[in-house]
Each structure stands twice: as structure tokens, then as C-alpha cells.
Amino acid sequence: MLVIAHLGNSFGISPFVFYLVNSLLKPRNKAYTTTLPVIMKKTKVILYLIIAFSIFISCKEEIKEMNELLESDFKIIEYYYGYDNYEKNIRNAESDPIIIKERNFLEINVDINGNCEIEGKKIEPDLIIPELKKYLIPNPENKSMPKTIEKEFTYAGKVIVNENLLISALFDKNLSYKKYSEIRNKIYIARNEIRNEFAIKNYGKSLAELMTSEKKDEIEQFYELNQIFPFNYSEIMEE
């Protein structure tokens, strides 16, 4: 029975394998016969199998670690190139795309009757805004919510923000315009409410005050607020 002992080294091949390889490559003292090509072929096959098996063993732990990283929140499902490029129908090669991962993709579905589902869960009309705010407000403790990162801003300081959250609303093409506008308005209200709450707490001004202000620092705070709570939103009319 052949037992390969893996001790590990920088090349990922064990010392025992080097011994076996060396023994196979030692020069022969006896005369070669017509079986030389067969012997050489078998030697090469054994050599390749030993090296391949050794590399497999050495990489086993690394493969395990890589598989642990490939969780749903690391799965790339969308590349978002920004609204400006979308309007021009181009993908700007000079700017990096926003990588959207599965956990940070918020899906809203609205059927022909105006019934709304958020992430597959049916939501009553009066609960749409608070339900959306659960996803829009960064929540690093809840692994089912969008993935978050910490960023530092001029006025707000260090803030936990959602990492490239993309909201996609799928509307039935036969949905009435009245129902469509009602749900669409609620999506924007949810966004404005969290921005307003953050502005009052951190800047001492409401969202409306920052929007209409002519003071340099308050104008900068308004744009900073948009960076803290960006709104990557798209709509699709279902065929």
C-alpha cells in the first residue's frame, strides 16, 4: 500500500513525494532492454499521479476556505454603471461599476391588482413604507439584511452604510397608473424619511431645510446625505 505523508512546504509538495520522485529518476546500472519505452511511460504516469495527488491534498484546506467565502452575500448578480451612463446608454470603461451582491439586491414585486411583495413577502399597503425602511436603514447585526460597511464623512464622521444596495421594482404591465404611482411614491417616501431622520439627528436640520439652503456647509451636508443613503433604484414592467 502506498501512503503519502503530507508535511507541507511552500511548494505544496511533501518531502516524501520528493523522495519517490527522486527514486523514480535514479539512473539504472543494469542494461536497458527493448522494454525501455514502456518503463519510461509507466514512470511518467506514476510521477504525474503522485504530484497531482500531493497537490490535491495540499490544496484541500484552501479549497475548503474558498467555499466558505462563497456565501450568498458574496455572489455577484449585477453590475450597475450609474444613472448618468444609463441615460446615455453606455458603460463607461473609465469608471468602476458598482458590484451588486445578492444580499444587497432588494426586490419588489407588484401584481396586476396592486398587491405588493418585498423579498417574496406579501406586504399590506399601509406597511410598505416601514417594511422598506428596514432594508434602507443599515443593520449590520442582521445577516438577512443588506451587507454594510463603515465609511467616514466630513460632517457625519464614521457611519455604517449599506454596501451598494440596489432596489428593483417589478410592476405588472396591466397595473393601473393610480396603483403604480401609489406604490412608487411610497418607495420614495421611505427613502426621504430615513434621510430626514438622519439629517435631523446628525446635522440639526431637516431634509427640506438642507435641500433649500444656500449656506455652503448645509449644501455640502445635503450632498453628503445622498452619499450616506444612495438610491440605486430601477423599475421593470413585466411582459
N, C-alpha and C positions, 0 to 999 in steps of 0.2 A: 504494500500500500504506500502511495506517495503522499506525504504530509508536508505542506508548505507552511513554514513558520514565518509570520509577518512581524518583523520588529520595527519597521518603519524607518524611512530616511527621506532626505529632501527630494529624491527622485521617485519616491513611491514604490520602490522595488526592494524586497527584503534581501539581507545578506545571503540567506540560504539559496535564493534564486540565483544570485551571482555565482555561488558555488556550483550549482547544477549546470548553469550556462558554461562556466569555465571547464567543467569536466567533459562537456559535450564537444568543446572546441579544442581539447588537448590533442596534440599530434599523435598519430598512431606509429608504433615501432614496427609492427608487422607489415608484410607486403600487402598492398591493395590488390583486390581481385576485380573481376568484372562486376561485382555487386556494389562497387563504389557509388555509382549514381543513386542506387536505391538507399544505401546507408545515408548518403548526404541528404536525400529527400526526407527520410524519416527524421533525421536530426533536425532539419529546419522546421518540420511540423511540430516536433516536441518543443523546440525552442520557442516558437511562436505561441504555443499553448501555455507554456509556463509563464512567459512575460505577460500575456493577456490576462491570465488568471490572477497574477500578482497585482496588476494594475487595478483589476476589478475589486479585489479585497481592499487595497489601499484607498480606493475612491468611495467605498461603501458608506463610510461615515459622512463624507462630503455630500454625497447624493441625498442622504437622509436629511441633512441640514437644509439643502436646497429645497427639498419637498416641503419642509416645514414652513419655508418662506412663501411658497406658492399658495397662499390662502386667498379667499375670495376678495379681500380688500386690496390685494396687490395685483389683481387681474386687470390688465388694461383693456377697456372695452370701447374707448372713444378717444379721438384726438380732436380737440377744439381749438381752432385757429383765431378766435376772436371775431366780434361782430363786424368790425371795420372790414376785415378781409372777406367776411361772408357777403357783405353788401357788394363788394367788388367782384365776387365770385372767383377769388384767388386764394391760394395758400402761400403766404409769404415765406419763402425759404430762408430769409434772413432772421426771422423771429422764431423762437422755440414754441411749438404747440403746447397747449395745456393738456396734460395727460389725465384722462378721467378714469378712475378705478371704480370697480363695481360697487363698492360700499358708498362711494360719493356720487352715485347716479340715482337721483330721486325721480321716480316715475309716477305720473298722474294719468289716470285713465277716466274718460268721461264718455258714457254711452249716449245713445240717441235720446233717452229720457232725461238726461242731465244728472244721472246718478254718478257719483264721483268715488273713485278708488285711489288711495295713496299707498303705494308699495303693496298692492294687492289686497288692501283692507278697505272695505266699504265705509265711507265717512258721511255722516249726516250733514246737510248743508250748513247748519249753524256751528259745526265743529271743524269745518275745513281750515279756517284761519289758525286756531290753536294747534291743530294737528300739523300743519305746515311749519309752524314756529318751532316745533320740537326738533325738526330737521335743520332749520335755518340757524338756530342758536347752537353754537359749538358745544358738544357734550363729550369730552374725552373719556369719561368714565363708562359710557355705554358703547359697547363694541358693535351694536347693531345700528348705531347712528353713524353719520359720515365721519371719516378719518380726519383728525385735526393735527395742526402743527402750531408751534409758537413763533410769533413774529414780533418785531419791535417797531414801534411807530413814533413819530416825532412828538405828538401831543398825548396820545393814549398810553405810551410806554409799551411794555410787553403784554401781548394779548394772544389768547388762544383763538385760532381761526379755523374754519373748515378748509380742508385742502382740496381746492379745485372742485367745488360742488357744482354739478350740472343738473338742472331741473328740466325735465322733458314732459310736456303735456300732450297727450294723445286724445283728440276730440273726434267723435263720430261725425262724418261729413254731413249727415242729415240732422244734426243737432240744431235747434233753433238759435238764432243770433242772440235772443234775450238770455237763454240759458248759458250760452257760450260767454257772453260778456259778464254775467254774474259771477261765474267761476273764475274767469280771468282776473276780474277786479279783486277777488278775494286773495288770489295769489300775490298780487302787487300790494295789497293791504298788509298781508303777513310780512312781506319784506320791509315795508315802510315802518311798521310797528316796532320791529326789532331794532332798526336803525334809530328810530326816535327814542326808544328806551335807553339805548347805549349812549346817544348824544346827550341826553339829559343827565345821565349818571356821570359821564366822563368829561363832558365839555361845559355842562351847566347851561346848555342851550337846546331848544327843540330842533328837530329836523327841519321844520318850516323856517325857523329863525336862521339856521345856517344856510339854507338854500337862498334866502333873500338878502342875506347880509352883504355889505360892501367892505367890511373890515378884512384886511389881509389874513389875519390869523384864523378868522372864522370861515373864510373861503377855503383855506388850507385844511381846516378841520372837516369841512364838508367832503372834500375830495379824499381825505384820509378815511372817513367813514365808509365811502364807497369801496375803498381797498380792504377794509376790515370785513365788510359784508358785501362782497361782489355778487352780482346777479347774472349768472350764466343760464339763460332761460330760452328754451326753444319750444315751438308748437308744431304739431303734426296733425293734419286732417286725415283720418283713416279712410282708406278707399272702400 
